[in-house]
Amino acid sequence: MLFNSFQYILFLPLVLVVFHLMPKKYRWIMLLIVSYYFYMCWKPAFAILMFISTIVDYWAGIGMANTTDKRKRKGWMMMSLCVNLGMLFFFKYLNFLTYNVEVMMAKFNIFYDSPILHIILPVGISFYTFQTLSYTLDVYKGKAPAERHFGYFALYVSYFPQLVAGPIERPGHLIPQLHSPPALTKDDVRYGINKILLGYFKKVVVADNLALYVDQMFAHVPGGTGLQYYVASVMFIIQLFADFSGYTDIAIGSARLMGVRLQENFNRPFFTTSLSRFWARWHMSLTTWIRDYLFKPLIFSYRDWAWAVTIFVFVVIGLWHGAAWTFVLFGFFNGVIMVLQNMYQGIKPLREFNRSRVGKLILAIWNFNLLALLGVFFRSGNVTDAFEIIKRICLDTRLKASDLRSAFMAEMYIGMILLVLLAVTTLFNRELRFRWNWMYITVMLVLIFLMGSDSSNQFIYFQF
């Protein structure tokens, strides 16, 4: 079920009415049922995978809690890792691996036809896999107690607002709220409604309208000039932000209307002077997960190889997004540039300049353009197209007279208007409190109905 669908607009109010009318001790049952219904609206059979993951990790948590034997606890942990990562590998990476093994073997004159399976990627599998793994890892490390109530644990894995695209919640933050949600206040209702409207604005007004130009340019490579592809790359990174943060806003707002506070996933990521600062503010639930469960253990063991660990971790982040060489290169170049930026920031004579207003402005502009170029790998259908687009951006500086009279300029103007509107939202206070809240709601509704795209485009991160 898409958040930007008429079905969800009917679904959410109905769920909220039943939720608040139902006695508190039975709410988890209703939420579990509607969460599975929400997920099964895509393909009912895939709910079985989520249920298997839930059962395995529930018993793994109980098993680790019931023993102090390190070998047994490690055995339960390994079972959880093998089942969850095994399912993720099969559905997301098996075909990618078999195809590349075939190509590599052909280099040595060993030819065979690899079995390409027609596998449909279950929606949200990367998100709920990481969420449930955070539970077993925390129980194993003693950072969280085992959840004894199977129903609440199943709800933790499947909670519908953040099920298919995050934010990836930790057990210590979400499970206690599912047991005893804070009493709903007027402030919660105001914030929830304002947050949902902000999310719809980002998605249907900004992201979906920018997608019209971005999709056209990336679908016809090489079919444009360097300037056109530069504009498309800038529009895409903004589209990606508006699309993903829009989903997160709707998720956070929907949960808040039930008294549940999900964690923020974005914190003005483009107002940064380096990739390390950008990733500290972008998709924060994923980057903190990678930091705590992968980066820290590796850096503890390989402290002298911090640069290699950084690059490896970002290759993993790239692969998490998709089984394609474009995503591998996206992660690899992020890691390499981050290492180089850290080296640059360590140059003592430049520190004062880097901290000055002029230095910060230059670094912020430079960093944003790097993000736009890296986004080309994220968006391109294949590696060849990605390098062709980057080559055109860097070498093809033509501006044809016909471009100034074409639809290209009109699309640029529309994009600039959308960017200005989106930039205004970054000035809103975090709690979305406004002196005249009715005016905020009115303006948002007018923008959504007048400027919103009428196509129910799937959220970009649903494919991950």
Beta strands, then each sheet from edge to edge (+ up, - down):
end
